[in-house]
């Protein structure tokens, strides 16, 4: 991390502070909110037979060709923002996995969406599942679970990534079976095998729905600066996503990763905490597609949601 810190450059753009470092861009709004971006195409290069880049107007299209002829097509705008991710098979049939160009009629623009906290009608330990103690069937069921509240509209990938209140509509799995050393995003070999259960659940879920998209979230403890922790957590999420693909053959295009630094501490402490240095996985497909929840009846004496 010290090497990246030394290479950082800070500029002001439209009232925002933009911090660039190798492989990452961190943006801080005037209100103090910060988020981090990175190019995910590098993850798709693993095992590729060919990689081509095309310029289409102001947009860039990267085509990764796999040994079986399948193409993963990533379209980015002039600022490097993801527009679409498409899988095209050897027969030319296409599946749009992510359409990040969508803006719903009720979208307010920008990245942040403010929603009230969801009302949980499932046990909390089924809303946030601990992977270390969860049987394989529970991991799979959580990955396939519906939203805990109705999804009112489709959300863009950016709205999902940068709005905690949107992500809270979906159950999640804390991958507490692997932890990270302070300041590190490497997953030691002796811990990598612990991702087998997560990988099995992901592969099973993607086989059931080839358009499924799972967000791998990275987190840190509260030690260090917020910028360092954003960078570190983003690299942790990417490391987990890379490992799931390279060691367990989870399709890279069905994963996306994002770091959140110290924003969502599991243990409320300012000191070092191994359980805060973690990654989380959740199915964001219903959020991208505007899916509705199959809500169970409300608890007795509780008014139904409006």
N, C-alpha and C positions, 0 to 999 in steps of 0.2 A: 504494500500500500504506500510506503514511503516513496517508491519510485514513481507511482502515479501522481502523488501529491506534488512532487517536484516538477512534473510535466504539465500541471494544470495551468489554464489560461482563463482569465475572467474578463468578460465584456458586459456592457449594458446595451440592451436592445428593447426599445419600446417600453421602458420602465421596468423590465425584467433583468435580473442578473443571470447571465448564461456562463456556466463554468464547463469548459471542455477538458477532457483528459483522454488518454488512449482508450478508444473503444466505447466511450461514454460521453453523454451531454447531460448536465444537471441544470435545471431551470428553477429559479426562485422568483415567485411573484412578489409584487410590492407588499402584499399582505403577509408574507412570510411563508406561504405554502411552497413546498419544493417537490419536484418530481424528477425522475431520471429516465433517460432513453438510451437504447442501444439497438444496433442492427442485428436482427435475428437470422439473417440469411446465412451467416457463418455456420450456424448449427446444422443447416441443411446440406452443407458441403461434404459431410462425412460419408464416405463410400460412393461419392458421385462419379459417374462415368464422364460427364461433361458439364461445364458451366458456361452459360452465355449471358451477356448483358446487352439489352437493347434500349435505345432511347425512343420513346413514343411521345412526341410533343414535349411537354415539360416533365413528363413522368419517366421513371426508370423501371424497366422490367428485367428481372433476373430469373433465368430458367435453369434449374438444376435437373440434369438428366441422370436417372439412376440406372444401374445395370440392366434392370428388367424393362427399360424403356419408359417407365413412369416419369412424368415431369412435374416438378413443384415450381409453380410460377408465382413470384412475389412482385407486386407492383407498388412502387413508392412514389410519392409526389416529389416536387423539387426540393422540399425541406427534409426529405428522408422519411416522412411519415408514411406508415403502411396504409395502402388503399385497399388492396385485395390480396388474398392468398388462395391459390387454385391448385388442385391436383388434377392432372390430365393423364389418363392411362394410355397404354400402348395403342389402343384403338381410337384415341382422340376424344374419348368421353371425358367431360369435365365435371368436377365437383367444386363449387365455391365453398371453401371452408370458412373463410373470414371475409366479410365485406365491411371494411372500416370506412367506406365512403358514405355509408347510409346516415342520413340525418332525419329523424322522425319529425312529424309535424309539431310534436310537443317538446322537441329538443330545444334547449335554450342556447345551444352553442357552447364552445369551450369544452373543458374536460371535466369540470366538477358538477356533480349532481347532488343535491341535498334532499334526502328522503328521511322520514321518521324511522326509528329502529323497528325491525320486524317484530310482530307478536308471535312468539314461538308456541307451537302446538305439538311439538315433539320434545322428548327429553333432551336436556342440554347435552348429555353425552352422546346423543345421536345427531346433534347439530354441529358440534366440534368433536370429532372422533380422534382418539389417541391411537396412532397406527401401531405403536409398540405392543399394545395389549388387545388390538382388534383382530378377530378372526377374519380369514379371507372373504367370507361371504358378506360381512358387515362393511368391509372396505369397498367391495363392489357395489353393494346396495347404496352406500353413501355417494359413490361416484354417479350413480344413476338416479339418485333421489330428486324429486321435483323441488321447485322453489318453496320456501317456507311461507311466502306470501305471493299473491298474484303479481305477475309482471305486467305493468300497465302499457309498456311499449318496448320496442327494440332499443337497445343501447349500443353505441359504437364501442369498439374495443378500448379506445381511449377513455370513454366515460366509465367503463368497468374498471380499467386499471387504476384510475386516479380518483375513484369515488368509493370510499369504504362503505357508504350507506347502500350503494348498489350491490356490491359484492356480498353484503350481509344477507341478501335474499337467498343465497345458496349455502347449503351445508359445506363443511370443509373437513379435511383430514390433516392433522398436525403430524408431520413425519418426525416424531421424536425419537425414532430408532437411530437416527444419525445426528450427530452434533458437530460443531466446528470449533476449532481452536480460536482463541482471541486473535483478531486481525487476519484470519485465513478464510479462504473460500474453497479450499481443497477438501475433497471427501476421501479420507484414508481408505486404502484397499480393504482393510479389515471391516470397514463399515459399509462399503459399497454393496455387499451381498444382502444387507438388511433392507435394500430397496426392492427385493424380489417380489414381496407381497404387493407393494404399490404398483410395480410394473405389470404384474399379472392382472390386477384390477383394471389398469388403464388399457391394456391390450384387449381384454375382454369387452370393456365398454366401447372402445373404438371399433371393434369387430361388429358390435351390435348397431352402432351408428357411426359410419365413416366420416360424418361431418362434425363429430363431437370435438369440442375444444376445451382443454384443461389449462388452467392458470397455475403455474408454479410460482409461489410467492416466497421471497427471501426476507429474513428478519435478522436483526442484530440485538445485542443488549445496548444499554445506554452509555457505555464507556466510549469516549471519543467524540469527535465533532459530528454534527448532523450530515455534513457533506461526505465525510469519510464513511459514515454508516450507510448512507444511501448507496454509495459505490460498492461497498463491501456486500451489502445484502443483495444487490442486483447481480453481482458475480456469483454469489452463493446459489441464487435461483437458477442462473444459467448453468452452473456446474451440475446441479441436480438434473436439469433437463437434458444436458449432454450425456450424462451417465445413463439415464433411462433409455436413451436412443442407442448409444454405442454398446452398452453391455446387455440391454434387455430388449432391444429392437422395438421400442415404442416409437411409432411414426413421429418424426420431428415436427411435421407440419400440423399435427394435432395438439401440440404443446405451445404455449407462450409463457414467457417468464417476466417477472417484475420484482424489483426490490423496494422495500418500504422502510428500510433503516430501523430506527428505534420507535416508530410511530405506534406499533401494536405490541407492547410488551406483554408477555404472558405472566411473568413474575415482576411485580411492581417494585423495582429496585434500580438505583442509579449505579450500582456496582456491577462487577462481572457476573454473568449468569449464563450457564450452559443451555438452559432450557429456552432462553430468549434467542440464542443463536441457532435458528432453526429454519426449516422450509415447510411450506403448507401447500396442499393441492386442493383445487375445487373445480367442479364442472361449471363452466360459464356459458355453455351452449344455450340454455333457455334465456339468458340475459341478452345474448347476441340475436336470438331469433324471436324474442318477445313471447316465449312460452308461458303458459298459465299453470299455476300449481293445482294439483289434485288435493285440495285442502280437506282434511278430516273435519268432522263436525266440531264446532267450538266446545270448550268445556262447559259443563252444565252451569247455567246462570250467567254465561258470558254472551253478550250480544254479538251476532255475526258481523264480520267486517263489511264496510260499505265501500 
